[in-house]
Amino acid sequence: MGGAIRESLRQLANDCSLPAALEAMGERWSFLILRGSFNGLHHFEEFQSELGIARNILANRLARLVDKGILQRQPCADDRRKIEYRLTDKGYALLPVMVSLRQWGERWETGVPAYPVLVDARDSRPIRAVQVLSHDGRALGKGDLLWALPEDVVAEDDAVEVKAAE
C-alpha cells in the first residue's frame, strides 16, 4: 500500500473512518455480543449466560451498540414486556469485518482454526479467506494497492469512456 500521499496521522485520528469504526465497536465484549447476535442471540439473559459477562458491562455494551445503530431494541413478539436486541442493516454490514478479524486471529494470533468452523449454509463447506478485491473481482495483494486522492480516482463512467476510446 505504497503511494506518494503523506497523511497527517494526527489529523487522521479525527477524520479517518477506521478509528471511528473502532470507537463505535468498543472492545472485545462488543465483538462477542455481535458474534452472539449473528448466531441468533436476542435477549439480555441469553447474552449474559452465554458470555458470562457482568450484567452492568453487558447493559453498557448493548446500550452503546444500540446508540451507534448497530443493534436495535424492540419488544418481543410473544411478550411485549421483554426486549430483544436485533442487528440492524448497519450491524449486518459488520459481518465481513468480523469474519476477516476472526481469520486474521486464527492465522496470526492463535495459530489454530477457530471452533466452530464457519461454513456455507448451502453445502457446509468452509468459507474462503476474506480478500481485498478489485472493481472487477481480482484478488489484490499489498503490492497492488495505493492511496489516491478523490480527484485521481477513475469513476466507473470514466473507465467505460476510456475503454471505448481505446
BELMOMO-V358205 format. One record per backbone hydrogen bond with DSSP energy under -1.0 kcal/mol. CO is the residue of the C=O (numbers start at 1). NH is the residue of the N-H. E is the energy in kcal/mol with one decimal. If there is no record, write none. Layout:
CO:NH:E  CO:NH:E
This chain:
2:147:-1.0  8:12:-2.4  9:13:-1.6  11:14:-1.3  11:15:-2.0  12:16:-2.7  16:20:-1.2  17:21:-2.5  18:22:-2.5  19:23:-2.4  20:24:-2.0  21:25:-1.9  22:26:-2.3  27:30:-1.0  27:31:-1.5  28:32:-2.4  29:33:-2.6  30:34:-2.4  31:35:-2.5  32:36:-2.4  33:37:-2.4  34:38:-2.9  35:39:-1.5  36:41:-2.9  37:40:-1.6  42:85:-2.8  43:47:-2.3  44:48:-2.7  45:49:-2.6  46:50:-2.6  47:51:-2.6  48:52:-1.9  54:58:-2.6  55:59:-2.7  56:60:-2.0  57:61:-2.6  58:62:-2.9  59:63:-2.2  60:64:-2.1  61:65:-2.5  62:66:-2.2  63:67:-2.9  64:68:-2.1  65:70:-2.5  65:71:-1.6  66:69:-1.6  70:88:-2.2  72:86:-2.6  74:84:-3.4  79:82:-2.3  82:76:-2.4  84:74:-2.2  86:72:-2.7  88:92:-2.8  89:93:-1.9  91:94:-1.6  92:95:-1.9  94:98:-2.7  95:99:-2.8  96:100:-2.5  97:101:-2.7  98:102:-2.2  99:103:-2.7  100:104:-2.5  101:105:-2.5  102:106:-2.3  103:107:-2.1  104:108:-3.2  105:109:-1.6  105:110:-2.9  118:127:-2.0  120:124:-2.7  125:120:-2.8  132:140:-3.0  134:137:-1.8  138:134:-2.7  141:144:-1.9  149:152:-2.1  150:153:-1.2  155:159:-2.2  156:160:-1.7  157:161:-1.7  158:162:-2.4  159:163:-2.1  160:164:-2.2  161:165:-1.8  162:166:-1.2
